[in-house]
Amino acid sequence: MQSDPILFIIPEDSAVTMTRWLAISNRENSDVVMKRNVWGVPRRAINAISKVKPGDTVLIYIGQKIVDKEVLPPAVSGAFEVLSEMYEDYTEIFTSPPNMGKEIFPLRIELKPVEIFDEPVNFKALIPHLKFITNKKQWTGHIRGQAMRIIPEEDYEYIMKAAKTPRD
């Protein structure tokens, strides 16, 4: 005897949505993310990273750095899909910035590359168009002191489009 198939109806307003994140990093740790497909934050950022879910997307922001008197501007280096829930790992793979002591960024998520930008996208050029940056003059206040933050879908789309646009 064959039974009738079960039909599930999912209301439109309960659709699963993914969250877009900006992960704030330095150049050394961005390289770790690119090579190992893992993102880590300090314990103080547990409230943010514990909200990250598989299927979410993370853009990697790298801060400004001066190398041999040359200023490397802040940029976005790539986009990753989140593959795991947050977990703890105390393996020392990240570089701790001087002001953070011996931080090892133990709260981590596994990632899969969506797109690694051939050339990082200059973040300052994006600022006038990003909705999450409401103070365009003192924009660093929207990033400073955070390991990661949610950004609107339209900002994610704008950054991804900028990465595909030819630059000088």
Buried (B, 14 or more C-beta within 10 A) or exposed (E): EEEEEEEEEEEEEEEEEBBBBBBBBBBEBBBBBBEBBBBBBBEEBBEBBEEBBEEBBBBBBBBBEEEEEEEEBBBBBBBBBBBBEBEEEEEEBBBBEEEEEEBBBBBBBBBEEEEBBEEBBBBEEBBEBBEBBEEEEEBEEBBEEBBBBBBEEEBBEBBBEBBEEEEE
